[in-house]
Amino acid sequence: MSADRRVYSGGPGYPELLDQIKDPPASLNIRGEIIRKDLLSVAVVGSRNATPYGRHMARIISGGLAASGVTVVSGLARGIDTEAHRAALDKGGRTLAVLGCGLDIDYPRGSEELRRRIIASGALLSEFDPGTPPLPRNFPSRNRIISGISLAVVVVQAKPQSGSLITARWALDQGREVMAVPGRADDPLSAGPVALMRDGAAPVCNSDDILRVLGLENMIETASGLDSDQQAADPMLRALKPGPHLPEDLVKVTGLQLPQVLSELSKLELEGLVIRDPGGQFALK
């Protein structure tokens, strides 16, 4: 099993997207590996008491994201979180699990096999020291990390006062995209997604919907085995030509929303077309 290590904000190994939020944890304990590919991450979260429909949708969405090369982030709780992690792994993809306790705590109880799989194809993360129990007060803090390391948060089934909606609020505060999966009108677990959609969250039914909201349609083509001519006419590459830019500057230049800008920059960085300097500015390589 991979040895635990501690990484520090602003230092090597610390998740870059998380370092961009206004209140990043001073340090994280990590078991497993975070790689450059994980810049393209989407969080899939929802109820611990998910229905068969909710579990099915979590699998469909997370498996599709993983097949497209997107890292799936969740919180390793029972229900939607567990389905999201398993679906990503079953598709041969990567997944990151953010815990509300120490990495050495067996929580949720009996999840050792899934934890081993996540460590082999991703990582477990926690801001809490070893031995810290899963106290209720830990989870709102943990939720800001789930959204902070992701480009978007997708909520699959949630009650109005659930932790998943706390994650969605963190996402909005951090400039991330929020999406929700529609459910049965008479299901209490549909109340959370409905409330989010009323407030402007994009309704999504599959991974392709999510990629379109993020402006990553080319990844749909890539996952289908089609050729992409994206680099030849990428508006982000054109916007970067005059010199280094902060992501906020590129919002003004391109007319895209910040989550789309971050998505595009992450993708181009992974493709080796742009570089990021220590000050957080991006430039053509």
SULDA-V497262 format. One record per backbone hydrogen bond with DSSP energy under -1.0 kcal/mol. CO is the residue of the C=O (numbers start at 1). NH is the residue of the N-H. Records with the same first field share a line. If there is no record, write none. Layout:
BEGIN
CO=NH  NH
END
This chain:
BEGIN
5=30
7=28
8=11
11=14
15=19
17=20
18=21
26=9
28=7
29=126
30=5
31=124
35=38
36=39
37=40
39=41
40=71
41=151
42=73
43=154
45=156
47=80
51=55
52=56
53=57
54=58
55=59
56=60
57=61
58=62
59=63
60=64
61=65
62=66
63=67
64=68
65=70
66=69
71=42
72=96
73=44
74=98
77=82
79=83
80=84
81=85
82=86
83=87
84=88
85=89
86=90
87=91
88=93
89=92
94=72
95=123
96=74
97=125
102=105
105=107
108=111
111=115
112=116
113=117
114=118
115=119
116=120
117=121
121=95
122=33
123=97
124=31
125=99
126=29
129=132
132=102
133=135
135=138
136=139
138=142
139=143
142=146
143=147
144=148
145=149
147=150
151=177
152=43
153=179
154=45
155=181
157=47
158=192
159=162
162=166
163=167
164=168
165=169
166=170
167=171
168=172
169=173
170=174
171=176
172=175
177=153
178=202
179=155
180=204
184=187
187=190
188=191
189=158
190=194
191=195
192=196
193=197
194=198
195=199
196=201
197=200
202=180
206=210
207=211
208=212
209=213
210=214
211=216
212=215
216=219
217=220  221
218=222
219=223
220=224
221=226
222=225
234=238
235=239
236=240
240=243
245=282
246=250
247=251
248=252
249=253
250=254
251=255
257=261
258=262
259=263
260=264
261=265
262=266
263=267
264=268
265=269
266=270
267=271
268=273
269=272
273=285
275=283
277=280
281=277
282=245
283=275
END
